[in-house]
């Protein structure tokens, strides 16, 4: 928080005065601290996992299928699914296994 009347800026550790000298080591320390904080912000959370269930439009994008082809594969039992109300969900892990085994052809 800046205090314009006294010519000081408050930081977490101590007040910084406008006439205070900054050393090269201060800049290096600041750089390391800034990089560390940016890495923490950019790093994905370890507890946040990939989506388990995909909706039809996501499966169509992933597999590059038309709506008709997806319906056909579902009707033939090639692609397993669950239906909740009017929304159809597909298990991402099982679809990935099908892709690895080349069972979609």
ZIJO-V473884 format. One line per field, one symbol per residue. ss: DSSP state (2 for helix, 1 for strand, 0 for the rest). psi: psi as a letter, one per 30 degrees, with the letter a starting at -180 (. if undefined). A space follows every 10 residues. Layout:
BEGIN
ss = ???
psi = ???
END
This chain:
BEGIN
ss = 0110000111 0000111000 0002222222 2222222222 2200000000 0011122222 2220002222 2222200000 0111001111 1222222222 20000
psi = kkjfefglkk leelkkkfgk kkleeeeeee eeeeeeeeee efkkkffjll kekkleeeee eefhlleeee eeeeefgejl lkkjbgkkkk jeeeeeeeee fhgf.
END
